[in-house]
Amino acid sequence: MRAAEEAAFARGVEIETLMNQAGAGVAGAVRKFFPNPGKCIVFAGKGHNGGDALVAAECLKRWGWKIDIRLPFPEAECGELTRKKLGALRDAPPNSGAAAESKGCTVILDGLLGLGTQSLLREPIRTATREINQLRAERNAFVFAVDLPTGLNGDSGEIDPDCVVADFTVTIGFAKHGLIVDPALDFTGRIEVVPLVDLVPGEGAPNEILATAPSLATLLPRRKFSAYKNQFGRIGVVAGSKGFVGAALLTAQGALRSGAGLVEIFVPEEIYSIVASAAPIEAMVKPVRSYRDLLDEEKIDVWAVGPGLGKAQASHLLRFIERAEKPMVVDADGLNILAEKIGVLEHCQGKRLLTPHPGEMERLIHPGKMTRAWIARNVCEQLPVTLLFKGSRTIVCEQNRPLSYNNTGNPGMATGGMGDVLTGVCAGLAGQGLPFYDAARVGAWLCGRAAEMSIFNSNRSEESLLPRDVLDNLGRAFRDLRLS
C-alpha cells in the first residue's frame, strides 16, 4: 500500500484525489449494508485517515444521514486537508427529502488513526476508542473502521487493549496483513476493500489474498443461450442417515441453487422413503444398500460426500473416498471417518476438496495451538487436496496457490446445516467446470453474502438466521457477484 501510494504521488496524483475516492468508497460500504439513512457519529483524527472519514460523512449527509462530529484534537491541530474536509462537511446541505433516523440505525465511523501507527495508543485517542466501544455496547451502534480499527497494527495484527471493535472494516486500496491474522478477527469484523483507481499493485505474486467480489466475478462463466442440463454437471450427494435426513436435503438444495444440471441423492434404504418424500422435487433420490456400490455409478461428475452420514459403513465409505475417480467434496462425517485413516488421502484416484470446521480439523490432524493459516498450509503441503477451512474468515488453500481468505459472512452462520449447504454449493460449482480452488472460494463467498443479505436486506437477525435463508438468497448473491 505504501509503495503504491508513493508511485501514485510520483506520477502526479494528488493526496486529495485519493482521499475523495477513499471517503466515497467508505460511504458506499455503509450504504451497502444500511440503505436507510440514520445517524452517523464520525470520530476523525487530525491526519488523512480523519479526512477519509469526513469525506464519507459528507456523502452520507447528502444522502440524508444526520451527522455528529467528534474531534479528539482541537481543530487547529488537524492537518490542512483534514480541516478542509471538515469545513466541506459542515457546509454540505442535508438531503431534506430523507427521513433521517426514522428508519435507520446508528453508525460510527472510526477515522482516528490509519496505516503506519505502530505504538500503543496515546491520549486523547485512547479515550476516543473507549467511547466508540462504549457506544457500540450500550447503543447497539455499528462501527465502520476506516482502513483499519484504531489500535490494530496493520502489519502484524497486534492489538492494543483499547482497540476499536469494528463490525465492518473498510480498508483502502488493498487488504493489509494485520487485518486477516487470527487475533484480529473479533476486531475487524466484515472486511470490505475500497479500490483506488490511481493505485497499482506492486510486482510479484502474493502468497495471501482476500477473495473479494471483483476478483471472483470473472470465474463465473456466462451460459450460452443454447445451454442444456448435461453441460452443468450431475452431482451425486451421499449424505444423511437415520435422524440426520436434513443434511442430505440441505446439501442437495445447495447443489441445485448453485446451478448444477442434475442432482441425485444416494441414501441408505432405511431412510429412502423419508428422503424421497421430503427432497426437492428437482432432485432424484436413490436407495443404497452399500456405499461400495457407488463406485459403479458412471454418470456422476462430482460427488458431495459426508453430511449426516454417521459411521455405520465406515470401511465402505473409506474405500469409496479412495477409489472414486470423479472429483469429490468431503465434509462432516466423511472427514470424521477419514480422521481414523487419513493416509487414504495420499492416493485417492480423484481430486478431493475437504471442508472441515475447526472441530473436524482437530480430529483430522491434531494441530494444537497453531494459527489457522499454518494449519491450512501444513495440510496442503502434506496431502494432495484442496482445503476449505471454515471459520469466521474461511481459508481456501491448495499447493502452489495463494492462501485465500473469504471476506463475507456473519456470526449468524454459526448454526447447524450451514456447512451442508456450502458442500452442495461447492459441488455444484465444480460440476460447472470450476477447479476446486475456485469453486471453494466462490462457494464460500456466495454463502457468506447470501447470509448477509438475509440480515441486511431481509428480516432476519444473527439469532434467527437459518440455512434455508442462505438458500433463499443465493440467487441475489450470484447477481451481486456478477454486478461487482
C-alpha positions in Angstrom: 0.0 0.0 0.0 2.8 2.4 0.9 4.7 1.6 -2.3 1.6 2.0 -4.4 0.9 5.4 -2.8 4.4 6.6 -3.4 4.3 5.6 -7.0 1.0 7.4 -7.5 2.3 10.6 -6.0 5.4 10.3 -8.2 3.0 10.3 -11.2 1.4 13.5 -10.0 -1.7 12.1 -8.3 -2.9 14.4 -5.6 -3.5 13.2 -2.0 -6.9 14.8 -2.0 -7.9 12.8 -5.1 -7.1 9.5 -3.2 -8.9 10.9 -0.1 -12.1 11.7 -2.1 -12.1 8.2 -3.6 -11.5 6.6 -0.3 -14.2 8.6 1.5 -16.8 7.9 -1.2 -15.9 4.2 -1.0 -16.4 4.1 2.7 -19.8 5.8 2.4 -20.8 3.4 -0.3 -19.9 0.5 2.1 -22.1 1.9 4.8 -25.0 2.3 2.3 -24.5 -1.2 1.0 -25.3 -2.7 4.4 -27.6 0.1 5.8 -29.6 1.6 2.9 -31.9 3.6 5.1 -30.5 6.9 6.4 -29.9 7.1 10.1 -27.4 8.7 12.5 -23.7 8.7 11.8 -21.2 9.6 14.5 -17.8 10.3 12.9 -14.6 10.2 15.0 -12.0 12.0 13.0 -8.3 12.2 13.8 -6.1 15.0 12.7 -4.4 13.1 9.8 -5.5 11.8 6.4 -7.5 8.9 8.0 -9.7 11.5 9.6 -10.0 13.2 6.3 -11.2 10.0 4.7 -13.8 9.6 7.4 -15.0 13.2 7.0 -15.4 12.8 3.2 -17.5 9.7 3.9 -19.6 11.6 6.4 -20.2 14.3 3.9 -21.5 11.8 1.3 -23.8 10.3 4.0 -25.1 13.7 4.9 -26.1 14.4 1.3 -27.9 11.0 1.3 -30.0 12.0 4.3 -27.9 10.9 7.3 -27.7 13.0 10.4 -24.0 13.6 11.2 -22.5 14.0 14.7 -18.8 15.1 14.6 -16.4 14.1 17.4 -12.9 15.5 17.2 -10.4 14.3 19.8 -7.9 17.0 18.9 -8.5 20.8 18.7 -9.5 21.7 15.1 -6.4 23.9 14.8 -4.1 20.9 15.3 -5.7 19.0 12.4 -3.9 18.8 9.1 -4.7 21.3 6.4 -6.5 18.8 4.2 -8.5 17.4 7.1 -9.6 20.9 8.1 -10.7 21.5 4.5 -12.8 18.3 4.6 -14.3 19.2 8.0 -15.4 22.6 6.5 -16.9 20.8 3.5 -18.9 18.5 5.8 -20.3 21.4 7.8 -21.3 23.3 4.7 -22.8 20.3 2.8 -26.6 20.6 2.5 -28.5 17.8 4.0 -31.0 15.8 2.0 -34.2 17.2 3.3 -36.2 14.6 1.4 -34.8 11.7 3.5 -36.3 10.8 6.9 -33.1 10.8 8.9 -33.0 8.5 11.9 -36.6 7.4 11.4 -35.8 4.1 9.9 -32.0 3.8 10.0 -29.7 2.8 12.8 -26.6 4.5 14.4 -23.4 4.0 12.6 -19.9 5.1 13.9 -17.1 5.9 11.6 -13.7 5.2 13.2 -11.3 7.6 11.4 -8.9 8.2 14.3 -5.7 6.6 13.1 -4.6 5.0 9.8 -1.9 2.8 8.4 1.5 3.4 9.9 0.6 3.6 13.5 3.0 1.3 15.4 3.0 2.1 19.1 0.4 1.8 21.7 -2.5 4.3 21.8 -1.9 7.6 23.5 -4.3 10.2 24.8 -6.7 11.6 23.6 -7.0 8.8 21.1 -7.3 6.1 23.8 -10.3 8.0 25.4 -11.9 8.2 21.9 -11.6 4.5 21.3 -13.1 3.7 24.6 -16.0 6.0 23.8 -16.5 4.2 20.5 -16.6 0.8 22.1 -19.0 2.1 24.8 -21.4 3.4 22.2 -21.2 0.1 20.4 -22.0 -1.8 23.5 -24.7 0.4 25.0 -26.5 1.9 22.0 -26.1 -1.1 19.6 -24.2 1.1 17.2 -22.5 -0.5 14.2 -18.8 0.5 13.9 -17.2 1.0 10.5 -13.4 1.3 10.8 -11.8 3.4 8.1 -8.9 1.4 6.7 -8.3 -0.4 9.9 -9.6 -0.3 13.5 -7.8 2.2 15.6 -5.4 0.3 17.9 -4.7 -2.5 15.5 -1.3 -2.8 13.8 -1.9 -3.1 10.1 1.3 -5.1 9.5 1.3 -7.5 12.4 -2.3 -7.6 13.7 -1.1 -6.7 17.2 -4.0 -5.4 19.3 -4.0 -2.5 21.8 -6.0 -3.2 25.0 -8.4 -0.4 23.9 -8.5 -1.3 20.2 -11.8 -0.3 18.5 -14.1 -3.3 18.0 -15.3 -2.8 14.5 -18.3 -4.6 12.9 -17.0 -3.6 9.4 -13.5 -2.6 8.3 -13.5 -0.7 5.1 -9.9 -1.0 4.1 -8.5 1.4 1.5 -6.7 0.2 -1.7 -5.6 -3.3 -0.7 -6.2 -5.6 2.3 -3.5 -5.4 4.9 -1.9 -8.5 6.5 -2.8 -7.4 10.0 -6.5 -7.5 9.2 -6.7 -11.2 8.5 -4.5 -12.7 11.2 -6.3 -14.8 13.8 -6.1 -12.3 16.7 -7.7 -9.6 14.6 -10.9 -11.5 13.8 -13.0 -10.1 16.6 -11.8 -6.5 16.0 -12.1 -6.2 12.2 -15.4 -7.8 11.6 -16.6 -7.9 7.9 -13.8 -6.6 5.6 -14.7 -4.5 2.6 -12.0 -3.3 0.2 -12.3 0.1 -1.5 -10.1 0.0 -4.6 -8.4 3.3 -5.7 -8.2 3.7 -9.4 -4.9 5.5 -9.2 -3.1 2.8 -7.2 -1.3 0.0 -9.0 -0.3 -3.2 -7.1 3.4 -4.0 -7.0 5.1 -6.7 -9.0 5.2 -10.3 -7.9 2.5 -12.8 -6.9 1.2 -12.6 -3.4 1.2 -15.5 -1.1 -2.0 -14.4 0.6 -5.1 -12.8 -0.9 -8.6 -11.6 0.2 -11.3 -13.2 -2.0 -13.4 -10.2 -2.9 -16.2 -9.9 -5.4 -14.2 -8.2 -8.2 -11.6 -10.9 -8.0 -14.1 -13.7 -8.1 -16.7 -12.4 -10.6 -14.7 -13.4 -13.7 -14.6 -17.0 -12.5 -18.3 -17.5 -13.2 -18.7 -18.2 -16.9 -21.8 -16.8 -18.8 -24.1 -19.5 -20.0 -24.6 -19.9 -23.8 -28.2 -19.4 -24.9 -28.1 -22.9 -26.3 -27.1 -24.4 -22.9 -28.7 -27.6 -21.6 -28.6 -29.5 -18.3 -25.8 -32.0 -19.1 -23.3 -29.2 -19.5 -23.6 -28.2 -15.9 -22.8 -31.3 -14.0 -24.5 -34.3 -12.5 -23.9 -34.1 -8.7 -24.1 -37.2 -6.6 -25.0 -36.4 -3.0 -24.0 -39.1 -0.5 -25.4 -37.8 2.8 -28.0 -38.5 5.5 -28.7 -41.3 7.9 -31.4 -42.1 10.5 -32.0 -38.9 12.5 -30.0 -36.8 10.0 -32.2 -36.6 7.0 -31.9 -32.8 6.8 -28.2 -32.9 6.0 -28.9 -34.7 2.7 -31.7 -32.3 1.8 -29.7 -29.2 2.5 -26.7 -30.5 0.5 -28.9 -31.3 -2.4 -30.6 -27.9 -2.3 -27.2 -26.2 -2.2 -26.1 -28.0 -5.3 -29.4 -27.2 -7.1 -29.3 -23.5 -6.1 -25.7 -23.1 -7.3 -26.5 -24.2 -10.8 -26.0 -27.9 -11.0 -27.6 -29.5 -14.1 -28.8 -32.6 -12.3 -28.7 -33.7 -8.6 -29.0 -37.3 -7.4 -29.3 -38.1 -3.7 -28.0 -41.5 -2.6 -29.3 -42.6 0.9 -29.5 -45.8 3.0 -32.5 -47.9 2.2 -33.9 -47.4 5.8 -34.4 -43.6 5.2 -35.2 -43.7 1.5 -38.9 -43.2 1.8 -38.5 -40.3 4.2 -35.9 -38.5 2.0 -37.9 -39.3 -1.2 -41.0 -37.6 0.2 -39.1 -34.6 1.6 -36.5 -34.0 -1.1 -36.6 -31.1 -3.6 -38.8 -32.2 -6.5 -36.0 -31.3 -8.8 -33.7 -33.9 -7.3 -33.6 -37.7 -7.8 -33.4 -39.9 -4.8 -31.9 -43.4 -4.9 -31.6 -46.1 -2.2 -28.2 -47.6 -1.4 -27.5 -50.9 0.2 -23.8 -50.5 0.5 -21.7 -47.4 -0.2 -19.2 -49.5 -2.1 -21.8 -49.9 -4.8 -21.5 -46.2 -5.6 -18.2 -47.0 -7.4 -20.3 -48.4 -10.2 -22.1 -45.1 -10.8 -20.6 -43.9 -14.0 -22.7 -40.8 -14.8 -21.8 -38.7 -11.7 -19.5 -35.8 -12.5 -18.9 -34.5 -8.9 -19.6 -36.2 -5.6 -20.7 -34.4 -2.4 -20.0 -36.8 0.5 -20.4 -36.7 4.2 -23.1 -34.6 5.8 -25.1 -36.6 8.3 -23.7 -40.0 7.2 -22.8 -41.4 10.6 -20.2 -44.2 10.7 -22.3 -47.3 10.1 -20.4 -48.2 6.9 -17.1 -46.5 7.6 -14.9 -49.1 5.8 -17.1 -48.9 2.7 -17.0 -45.1 2.7 -13.3 -45.1 3.1 -13.0 -47.3 0.0 -15.4 -45.1 -1.9 -13.5 -41.9 -1.0 -10.2 -43.5 -2.0 -11.3 -45.2 -5.3 -13.9 -42.9 -6.8 -12.3 -41.3 -9.9 -14.5 -38.3 -10.1 -13.9 -35.1 -8.0 -15.3 -35.2 -4.5 -16.2 -32.7 -1.9 -15.8 -34.3 1.5 -17.4 -32.9 4.6 -18.7 -33.7 8.1 -18.8 -37.5 8.8 -16.8 -38.1 5.7 -14.0 -36.1 7.4 -14.5 -37.9 10.7 -14.2 -41.2 9.0 -11.0 -40.1 7.2 -9.5 -38.9 10.5 -9.1 -42.5 11.5 -7.2 -43.3 8.4 -6.0 -40.0 6.9 -3.4 -41.8 4.8 -6.2 -42.7 2.3 -5.9 -39.1 1.0 -2.4 -39.6 -0.2 -3.5 -41.9 -3.0 -7.1 -41.1 -3.9 -7.9 -41.7 -7.6 -9.7 -38.4 -8.0 -9.4 -34.8 -6.8 -10.6 -34.1 -3.3 -11.9 -30.9 -1.6 -12.0 -31.1 2.2 -14.3 -28.7 4.0 -13.7 -29.0 7.8 -14.7 -26.7 10.6 -12.3 -26.3 13.5 -13.6 -29.3 15.4 -13.2 -31.6 12.4 -9.8 -30.2 11.6 -8.8 -31.0 15.2 -9.8 -34.6 14.7 -8.0 -34.8 11.3 -4.5 -33.6 12.2 -4.5 -32.5 16.0 -2.9 -29.1 15.1 -2.6 -27.8 18.7 -2.4 -24.0 19.1 -1.0 -23.2 15.6 -2.5 -20.4 13.5 -5.3 -21.2 11.0 -3.0 -20.2 8.2 -0.2 -22.5 9.3 -2.7 -25.4 9.7 -4.1 -24.9 6.2 -0.7 -24.7 4.6 0.6 -27.7 6.5 -2.4 -29.8 5.4 -1.9 -28.9 1.7 1.9 -29.5 1.9 1.3 -33.0 3.3 -1.7 -34.1 1.3 -2.7 -33.6 -2.4 -6.0 -31.9 -1.6 -7.8 -28.6 -1.8 -8.8 -27.3 1.6 -11.7 -25.1 2.6 -11.1 -24.4 6.3 -14.4 -23.0 7.6 -14.5 -20.2 10.1 -15.3 -16.5 10.6 -12.7 -15.8 7.9 -12.8 -19.0 5.8 -9.5 -20.0 4.3 -9.0 -21.8 1.0 -5.7 -23.5 0.3 -4.0 -25.6 -2.3 -0.5 -26.4 -3.2 1.3 -23.7 -5.3 -1.7 -21.3 -4.9 -2.0 -18.2 -2.7 -3.7 -18.7 0.7 -7.2 -17.2 0.1 -9.3 -15.6 2.8 -13.0 -15.1 2.4 -14.5 -11.7 3.2 -18.2 -12.4 3.5 -20.5 -13.8 6.2 -21.5 -13.1 9.8 -21.9 -14.8 13.1 -25.4 -15.8 12.3 -23.9 -18.6 10.2 -22.8 -20.4 13.3 -25.7 -22.9 13.3 -26.2 -26.4 12.1 -26.7 -27.0 8.4 -24.7 -24.1 7.0 -21.9 -26.4 6.1 -24.2 -28.8 4.4 -25.4 -26.0 2.1 -21.8 -25.0 1.4 -20.9 -28.6 0.5 -23.6 -28.7 -2.1 -22.8 -25.2 -3.5 -19.1 -26.1 -3.9 -20.0 -29.4 -5.6 -22.5 -27.6 -7.9 -19.9 -25.0 -8.9 -17.3 -27.7 -9.6 -19.9 -29.5 -11.7 -20.0 -26.4 -13.9 -16.3 -26.6 -14.6 -14.7 -24.6 -11.8 -11.5 -26.1 -10.4 -11.9 -26.9 -6.7 -9.7 -24.0 -5.6 -12.0 -21.5 -7.4 -15.2 -23.4 -6.6 -14.3 -23.3 -2.9 -13.6 -19.6 -3.0 -16.7 -18.7 -4.9 -18.8 -21.0 -2.8 -17.7 -19.5 0.5 -18.2 -16.0 -0.8 -21.7 -16.8 -2.1 -22.9 -18.4 1.1 -21.5 -15.6 3.2 -23.0 -12.9 1.0 -26.4 -14.7 1.0 -26.3 -14.8 4.8 -25.5 -11.0 4.9 -28.4 -10.3 2.5 -30.7 -12.4 4.7 -30.0 -10.0 7.6 -29.3 -6.6 6.0 -31.8 -6.8 3.1 -34.5 -9.1 4.6 -36.0 -9.5 8.0 -33.5 -12.0 9.6 -31.2 -11.4 12.5 -28.0 -13.2 13.6 -30.0 -15.1 16.1 -32.8 -16.2 13.6 -30.7 -16.9 10.5 -31.2 -20.4 9.2 -29.6 -22.4 6.3 -32.8 -22.1 4.4 -32.4 -18.3 4.4 -29.0 -18.7 2.8 -30.5 -21.0 0.2 -33.3 -18.4 -0.5 -30.8 -15.6 -1.0 -28.2 -17.5 -3.1 -29.7 -16.1 -6.3 -29.3 -12.5 -5.1 -25.7 -13.3 -4.0 -25.0 -14.6 -7.6 -26.3 -11.4 -9.0 -24.4 -9.3 -6.6 -21.2 -11.1 -7.6 -21.7 -10.7 -11.3 -22.5 -7.0 -10.9 -19.4 -6.2 -8.8 
